[in-house]
């Protein structure tokens, strides 16, 4: 090959490189400025599936808890289970005292109630807000899909 052939191939490479840069720039602009249909669709689909499963699982969990409670009551009535109510009441009284002590420590004065972990709560809320704002299309469609999944389960 001659040097002119190499230059011609290099020129074609530069032309393709220019087009690829333009395509990449336009794709980047579209994905950063407008939510794509794929993000909205996947968020909604994931939300519907999550909402549907949440409602179904919570129904079964509630049914299991009720059946367990009824079974324990029946076993207690039949005499299979003996409950030491004095010990239960003593434990509840101890928990009441501990809770009262903790509440009195948290309250600084009569007008204000300052939480010990308020900074952590605010930081978590800020991170959630930033994530929701950054992924608004996906988060919004997921939330809408989740509600629909719960409603139609």
C-alpha positions in Angstrom: 0.0 0.0 0.0 1.1 3.4 -0.7 1.0 6.3 1.8 -1.9 7.7 0.0 -3.9 4.5 0.6 -3.1 4.7 4.3 -4.2 8.3 4.4 -7.4 7.5 2.6 -8.2 4.8 5.1 -7.3 7.1 8.0 -9.6 9.8 6.5 -12.5 7.3 6.4 -11.8 6.3 10.0 -11.9 10.0 11.0 -15.3 10.4 9.2 -16.7 7.4 11.0 -15.3 8.6 14.3 -17.0 11.9 13.8 -20.4 10.2 13.1 -20.0 8.0 16.2 -19.3 11.0 18.3 -22.4 12.7 17.0 -24.5 9.6 17.6 -23.1 9.1 21.1 -23.7 12.8 21.9 -27.3 12.6 20.7 -28.0 9.4 22.6 -26.4 10.9 25.8 -28.6 14.0 25.4 -31.8 12.0 25.0 -31.1 9.7 27.9 -30.1 12.5 30.3 -32.8 15.0 29.4 -35.8 12.9 28.7 -36.9 9.7 30.4 -37.0 6.8 27.9 -39.9 4.6 27.3 -37.9 1.6 28.3 -37.2 3.1 31.8 -40.8 3.9 32.3 -42.0 0.5 31.1 -39.5 -1.4 33.2 -40.3 0.6 36.3 -44.1 0.1 35.8 -43.6 -3.6 35.2 -41.4 -4.1 38.3 -43.9 -2.1 40.3 -46.9 -4.1 39.2 -45.1 -7.4 40.0 -43.9 -6.1 43.3 -47.3 -4.8 44.3 -49.0 -8.0 43.3 -46.6 -10.2 45.2 -46.7 -7.9 48.2 -50.5 -8.2 48.5 -50.5 -12.0 47.9 -47.7 -12.6 50.4 -49.2 -10.3 53.0 -52.5 -12.1 52.8 -50.8 -15.5 53.4 -48.7 -14.0 56.2 -51.9 -12.6 57.9 -53.7 -15.9 57.5 -50.7 -17.8 59.0 -50.6 -15.4 62.0 -54.3 -15.8 62.6 -54.2 -19.6 62.3 -51.2 -19.7 64.7 -53.0 -17.5 67.2 -56.1 -19.6 67.1 -54.1 -22.8 67.4 -52.3 -21.5 70.5 -55.6 -20.4 72.1 -57.1 -23.8 71.4 -54.1 -25.6 72.8 -54.2 -23.4 75.9 -57.9 -24.1 76.4 -57.4 -27.8 76.0 -54.7 -27.7 78.7 -51.7 -28.5 76.4 -50.1 -25.1 77.2 -49.8 -23.6 80.6 -49.1 -19.9 80.7 -47.5 -18.4 83.8 -49.5 -15.1 83.8 -47.7 -13.7 86.8 -44.3 -13.9 85.0 -45.9 -12.4 81.9 -47.4 -9.5 83.9 -44.1 -8.9 85.7 -42.2 -8.8 82.3 -44.8 -6.3 80.9 -44.4 -4.1 84.0 -40.6 -4.1 83.6 -41.0 -3.1 80.0 -43.3 -0.3 80.9 -40.8 1.1 83.4 -38.0 0.8 80.9 -40.0 2.6 78.2 -41.1 5.3 80.6 -37.4 5.9 81.6 -36.3 6.1 78.0 -39.1 8.5 77.1 -38.2 10.8 80.0 -34.5 10.8 78.9 -35.4 11.7 75.3 -37.6 14.7 76.3 -35.4 17.6 77.1 -38.1 19.9 78.3 -41.9 20.2 78.1 -41.9 22.1 74.8 -39.6 20.1 72.6 -39.0 16.5 71.9 -35.6 15.8 70.3 -34.9 12.5 68.8 -31.5 10.9 69.2 -31.2 9.7 65.6 -32.7 12.8 64.0 -29.6 13.4 61.9 -29.5 9.9 60.6 -33.2 10.1 59.7 -32.7 13.4 57.8 -29.7 12.0 56.0 -31.6 8.9 54.9 -34.5 11.0 53.8 -32.2 13.3 51.8 -30.6 10.3 50.0 -34.0 8.9 49.2 -35.1 12.2 47.8 -32.0 12.6 45.7 -32.4 9.1 44.3 -36.1 9.7 43.5 -35.2 13.0 41.9 -32.4 11.5 39.8 -34.5 8.5 38.7 -37.9 10.3 38.6 -39.3 8.4 35.6 -38.4 5.0 36.9 -39.4 5.8 40.5 -42.7 7.3 39.5 -43.7 4.5 37.2 -42.6 1.9 39.8 -44.8 3.6 42.4 -47.8 3.8 40.1 -47.3 0.2 39.1 -46.9 -0.9 42.7 -50.3 0.8 43.6 -51.9 -0.8 40.6 -50.5 -4.2 41.5 -51.9 -3.9 45.0 -55.3 -2.8 43.7 -55.7 -5.5 41.1 -54.2 -8.5 43.0 
